[in-house]
Structures are given as structure tokens and as C-alpha cells.
């Protein structure tokens, strides 16, 4: 990758492109990069997926641990979703404790999956009040060329749908597939050159303004929203993005549904 | 179960994964797997999977880490949380710090750091799936990724470990052999000069066994070096 342009120069270039309804990589305003999904690619994880969108590549791995249920929910297990943006994934990512940006990323992805209710936590109970399964979804960025949000969310839900509860390893009976009842999909939009675009790449992110993340489930139910970075948007703009997210979300959901190896 | 209590090699000298004593697990190498990096490679070695990425040479900051006469190597070895059978809590631990340190020192012996004063070269080693011998895979992958990034080096570093299971010296320990074996001798070898830049050992080896393990490593390193060169020429090994 070349060294990023001075953002001010990049911003004026992006503005010019936007005025002519163009983008850096010749995509249209709401066109995403080609998406490749592979499942079951990590030998030591109980469920896994690799997602590639252009030069953005992420991994998701599911592990299971046993936990003591929370006192107020003795019949339920838990779901934990953690995203890591390690320095391997880009020049701009420094070593050290997680940045505010990567914490936001992790939490927004977590909310979309958790709040959809796709995992029935009462199905994770082993002995009420004593023992339950904790599902841990780890998201790992291999290469960051923009829009880690959508890549993480897509890899995350796919890995969950690929997961097997390792009951044999814990001497709790036979292995069984993790039940995932919904497929929430996140679509992220960023204002670049004055207009919102879908699936910003690394350079568009660098020269962009505010971003909006929309997670939708089946039947277009909304499960999480997040507005990030400086900037203001209108209700009309938001309505248009919602409409786009519904279309794109269904497209990506269909893609997951037709994969081999998903429950 | 302790050392020597598990039978891992049969009377015909066949190991639990079907290998003979001197055999190395299957290896494949792919370059450019981190498209945003200056150089990168993925190495699969048995069921190990390691990604190494290089960023730089770039400006070294903060300034106090700069060296006026050479570049500094910033090496990080890390295991992904889902890389092992029990999940690993993210973040540095004592083991990964030590491995990062000795890996950096091995690579410093071959990278021509004096060509890039006051700069920094980042070497990121991520263990995606661990079977046994991840430090060896990591070091070898890092040297291939450095070459892929076009960083001048005097040689590649090829790292491999031999050890002892049920009183038999064998090359390239797998998971069970590493867990229940009696000794482990990882070495980092410069294939062109035969010199060593990395050496660790733990366990129990007689002088004769030590020599045998040493020779296994030397021979294996020459073979693995050929794979690395093939990968650097063609972008991947095997083709």
C-alpha cells in the first residue's frame, strides 16, 4: 500500500469525484466491493469464517467456555463478542491497549449480534444456577482497507452459524450445533465528498466525514444503529440509507444462507 | 500422564501422524496475504497457520527509539484468541514477550539494518491456528515476509525443532509429541552459511541424542529453505 495522501488533498479529490458521481475505485454510490466468505477455516475454533471485501480481510472464531450463570438469570448462558484490530492489519494500527475507535467497533458489532436475539441464551444452560455455556466470538482483522465494521459483523454471524457446541470435549454429551435463529446484517455508510456512500475503502475512510451503521434482521427489524465521527445528517438522508440497507442486507443474508457449512 | 507415559511411536518407527522419525509435516507458503502490508506471507505447517506481515522501513517514533546508525526491528509474536484448543485471553503475556524478543534478535542478525538509519521495520507475527512449533513457523514466516517486502538481508532464517519421544529422536514435533515428549530443541538456521541465530532447548537429551536432533534440524532446514525460495519466486509453494 502506498503512503496515505495528505487527507486535505485527498478530501478535495474525493469531493471532485463525488460531484461527478464517481468513486476512487469506479464503484457507484451504493455499490459494495465483491464479498467472499469461507466457513470452517480455523482448525482450533468451534466455528469460524473468513470474509474478504477488496483488500479488507477479517477472521471470526467461536470458542466455548463454561460459566456460572448470573444470579438474576440462573437459566441462561452468555454471549461475548470481542473485536481486535491488531497492528498486523495496517500501518496506521499501533501496538498497545485498544484505541477508542477499536472499542467502538467492537461494541457496535457486538450490539448488532446480541440485540437481534439470534442466540437463545436459555438454550445454553447446562445446570440451572450452576453451569452454562459462554459463547465467545473473537473477531480478528488481518488486513484493513476500510469498513471493518461490515466485515466483522458478516464474519461474526457466519462463524456463529458455523459453530458446534463442543459437549464431548467437556464430557457433557454429544456435540450439537449452536442454534442461531436470526441473521443480523450490518450495512455501513460514510459521507465522502459530501454524499453518503456504501462500504468505504481505506482511502475513502481517511478522507471521509460521519459514518452511519445500520444492523437489520430478517423482516427488516432494526437491531443496532450507530453514528460515528464529526458531522450532521438529515432525516431524508437517513431514510434513503435505511432503504439501501434493507436491499443490501437481504442480499448478504441470502449469500450466507446458501453457504455450505452454516446451520 | 507425564513424560514418556504416552506411546507415540510404534515398533516400526512410525509416529502417530504416520511420519517417520526424520520427516517434517507438510508445509505450504503463500505470499501477499495481507494486501495492505509492504510484505506478507501465510505459512501452513501441519495444522499450524501463521501470518507474518511487514510494515516499513518507516520513520521510527517516538524519537528515543531511533538509532543513528541503523534501523530498529519491532517484532511482535501474538497468538489469536481462537488459535488454540482453550481460548487465549487477548494481550501480551510473558511467553509471547520472550518469543518476540528472541525472534527479533534472530532477525536482526540477517536484516541489513545499517541501510536504514533512524527508521523502524515492523514485523507482525500472528498465530492463527497453533499445533506445536509456532515459534519456528513464526520466525521462518517472518523471514520470508521480510524478503517479500524487499528488505535487504544476508540470508533467510529457517527455523525447525527436533526432540525426543519415547526415547527416540524425531524431527518437527507435533502437538502430542510436544506435550508428552521428553525434549524439544528449536533452532533458527541460516541455510547458506549453516550458522545459527536462534537456539532454545528444554528436556533431557544425551550427547548422542543431542547430535542426532541437531543433524535432523540442519537437514530439515535445507529442505524448508527450498520451499521458501520457491514461494518467493512463484508467490506460493507448492505451486
Interface residues (C-beta under 8 A of the other chain):
Chain A: X1 X42 X43 X44 X45 X48 X55 X57 X59 X61 X62 X63 X65 X82 X84 X86 X87 X88 X89 X90 X91 X95 X136 X138 X140 X142 X143 X144 X145 X169 X202
Chain B: X33 X34 X35 X36 X37 X38 X47 X49 X51 X53 X55 X58 X74 X76 X78 X80 X81 X82 X83 X84 X85 X86 X87 X90 X122 X124 X126 X128 X129 X130 X131
